[in-house]
Amino acid sequence: MMMFGMNEGLYGNDSKEINFGKNLATLYNIINISQSYMAGLSKYANDFAIPYLISTSYFNQVERNKLSSTSILESLTSYMELWNFSFDLFSRGFNASLRAMGDFGQVEAGKFVDALLRTYLREEGEDIEAFTARQANLIDLVVNEYAKAIQDIESEFGFHFDKGNNVKIAETDRFILYQILPTKEKTEVNKKGKPVLIIPPFVLGANILAFLPSENRSYAHCFANQGIPTYIRILKDIRTTEALQIMTGEDDANDTRVFCEKVKARHGKPVTLNGYCQGGFSAVCNLLSGALDGLVDALITCVSPIDGTRSEGLSGFLNSLPQRFNDLAYGTKTLANGNKVADGKLMGWIYKLKSIEDEAPIVAFYRDFMMFARQGEKEKKISKTAAAINHWLINERFDLPLGITKMSYASYNTPITKDGTLPVKLFDRNLNFKRLKAKNIKWLICYGENDDLVEKDTALAPLNYIDAEVTPFPKGHVAIATSWSHPDSACALHTRFGNQGFRGPVRYQLDLDQEIDRNIAKPATGKRNSDAQSHKGKNLL
């Protein structure tokens, strides 16, 4: 650049000493920018490439067996289809990366030109040295300080059961049952209250449901801080728990029954089963199997994929795969003891491929740039929310039993039948929504209006077969557990919100408990409770 050699042209003959110092500082900034940029880009690329390398290993293992059992023509045809599929993914990711770089360039290009002009004309304001210094600070913030903040937030993110802040109630060979205690001062658990048992997602882990308890952002603590007896079912470490590695859907249902029996006995009231994401699908299957009869009288599902075939994103992605490669075997890990499990990191990578326009490494890199660049000239701050979300995305991906994975896989490849029967069985029984109606189990379905992982139609599929109350939440897949778990938020979980008075899941639970108490105090006369009547059908979509 001419600034490095043409001192008189930029600053005038009387500023050579100052100009030399500025040029040297600018050069130093540019070197720092280049080094940090390459280091950061490499990190983001590695986060994407490592699951790819894992997938190629599984691919080679499976294909060695398939090649011997399929014709050469069939294999060539499948590989050509896979090539077209891969090229389409690459093209979409490449174009999205160019757009991300262009968007960032548009924001900064004008500032760069202004800095050059100020430097040449010796005007006040951000000159080229200040511009490059700001860019160096910005990229250092993204590559180094942000990464450190993501690492440091670990102590605040999640449940940390090892600290003893919650009570271990029971365990099976596969799960541990904890009672979540209030974090709000002077809040006591209503021992006679209606209890809720939370079923977390498998792949995404339970800690997202205790996002930042110290910041009043925790889905589980939203219940506990209202005095509700709150319990959560936690998976043991699948790496060391053989019983979990080989777990079936029947094991899941039986263990849930054991916990529900324990919880109901402690409080004298039937349990509300509350499943988040994949945990909601498991909860529905358990209820429909009959394993929880007499123990559970209400169900809450949050952003749960009940009929995955209605997902334009993930189901569409799976359907676009050549049929030969739409097979769980390509994501199956063999452990040292010979047991096979679904690779959680690879499952998370599939979600990234599905949304390649938003998750390509360069796109993610520049998205973080823009997050801090939009803060303008003020001092850049790394929010705990952003750090915790990224900590979760980077670290909270867990392997899961093949038996459970096959159930989810079936739900994304085979639709629910016209009479409401799910594409899976438990205890050799059909799972049909009619059972919920026969057992008079109330159901609240919560979904995210902008959820691109579990779309609205996927979560609301049961409404084709059974009545349920529906509560839509703004934003995406984890907003209920992050944004709206704050008690002062616009859609706080313990409130009614929106023009139609939608009930958050905590409000729903509190109302159910009040209804039970009223019915105990005043025996039913054959008429429906007025409060229940006021909500019947009001929030159905």
C-alpha positions, 0 to 999 in steps of 0.5 A: 500500500502506498502509505508504507513508502510515500510518507510525504504524500500521506502526511506531508514533508514535516511528518516523516517521523510521525508517519514512519511510526504510523506506517510501522503500527499499521504494518504490525496491525495487518500482520496480526490480522492476517495471523489471527484470521488464518488461525480463526478460520482454521479453527472453524474449519476444523470444527466442521472437518473433524465430523467429516473425517469421522463420517468417512471412516464409517462410510468406508467400513460400511461400503466394504461390506455393501460392495460385495453384495451389490452389483457394480452398476448399482454401486456406480449409480449410487456413487454418482447420486452421492456425488451430485448430492455432495456437489449441491451441498458444496455449492450451497455452502460456497455461495453462502460463504461468499455472501457472508464475506460480501456482507461483512465487506460491505459494512467495512469497505466504506470505513476502509475508504474513509480511513484512507482518505482521512490518512491522505488528507490528514483529517481527524477521525479514524485513519488507516492505522486506527482502522487496522488497529480496530480490525486487529482488536475485532479479530482477536476478540473473535478468535481468542477472547471469545474462545476463552469466554466460551471455555470460562462459561462452563462453570456457570452453564448447566446443572453441575450435579457434582456440586450437590445443589440438587438432590439425587432421588433414585437411579436405574442401570441407565438413568439418575433421577434428581430433584431440582431445588429452587435457586430463588431465595425464600422459595420452598418446594410445595411438598403437596404440589403436583410434580413434574418430571422433565425428560431432556433430549438425548443428543443435545444433553440435559444441560441446555435445560439449566442454561444459566441458572445464576442469570435466571435463565434455566428451564428446569429452575423455572418450575422449581422457583415456583415451588413446583416439585421438579424432577429431571431424568439424567442419562448416565455416561454412555461411554462407561455404562453398558446398560445404556449402550444397549438400551431399548425403547422398552428400557426407557419406558420401564425406567420412566415408570420406576421414576414416576412411581417414586415421584408420585409416592413422594407427593401424592399426586399424578406426575406431569411428564415434560419432554424437551425436543427428542425427550418429548418424542420418548415421553409420548411413546412411553405414555402410548405404550401403557407403561405409565398408566395410573402414574401420569395424567398430563403431558408437556412437549416442547419443540418435540419432533412427533412426526419427523416426516413433516420436517422440511429441513431434516426429513427433506435432507434425509430424503434427498440422500441417495437411498443407499446412504440413508442408513443408520449404519453410516453413523454407527460407532463400535465401542471397545466392548463391541457394543454399537451406538449412534455417534452424537458428534456425527448426528450434530454434524448432520444438523449442520449439513442440513443448514449448510447455508448458515453453518458452513465454517466461513459463514459461522466465522463471519457471523461471529465477526458481525455479532461484535462489529454491530456493537459499533464504536463502544467497548465490545462485550461478550455476552454470557448468553452467546458464550453459553450457547456456543459452549453448548453447541461445541461440547454438548453432543452425546452418543446415544443407544441405537435402540433409541436412535432407531425410534427417532430414525423411523419417525423421520422416515415413516409418517404417522398413519391416518388413524394416529399410529406411530411408526414404532412399537413398544412391548410389541404394542402399537402406539396410537394417540387414541390412548391419550384420549381414553386415559384423559391425559391433558397435553400442552404442545409448545413450539418455536415459531422460527424453529428450523430444527423442529418445524411447527408442523412436526411438533403439531402433528398430533393435532390431526388425531387428538385435541391438545392445547398449543402455545407458540413461542417466538424465536427458535429451537432453544429459545424456550430454555434460554430467552423465555426462561427468564422470569421477566421476559416477554414470554416468561414460562410462568405467565400467560402471554400474547393476545390469546393468553397462551400459557407457558409450560410452568403456568400450565403446570401451576393451573393443573395443580390448582385444578386438582386441589379444587376438585379435591376440595369440591367433589365433581358434580358431572360438570367440567371445571370452569377453569378447564372449560375456559381453556378448552380449545382456546389455544388449539391451532 
